[in-house]
Amino acid sequence: MTSAKPSAPGKALLTPGDYDTLASFRYGVRRYLAFAEANARSVGLTSQQHQALLAIKARTATRPMSIGDLAAELLIKHHSTVELVGRLEKAGFTRRSVDVEDRRKVLVTLTRRGEKVLADLSVSNLRELRMIAPAFAGLLGQMDKLSGG
């Protein structure tokens, strides 16, 4: 069994209050994510599929979204993104097209059905975020006071 390494010279140790703040922040984030995941499941989407729809919507407001762009945005491999988009396309949420400027690229857009389900999820998620925002604001203020920084 290995022992814990001592902290680097000059770095303060965390206080019990610091750990409490970090734990509270993680709990708040996880609670919101659990809400958003359940919300996505209620319309037949996985959390990753919901995140993909959100990324596509955000990107395509200003420029096209390629499969590679989506993979980078979701922090997943290209081939996994191809499979993800295939499932979304089969469910009627996205459509693929070839980029007219670079025929090697496949672009992804939302269908009307994808737009509708994303809008409904987003309204609900924003409502939840507004409810928990005061708690997060307080926690973020406490983060500046942590001893470890």
Disulfide bonds with the S-S distance in Angstrom:
none
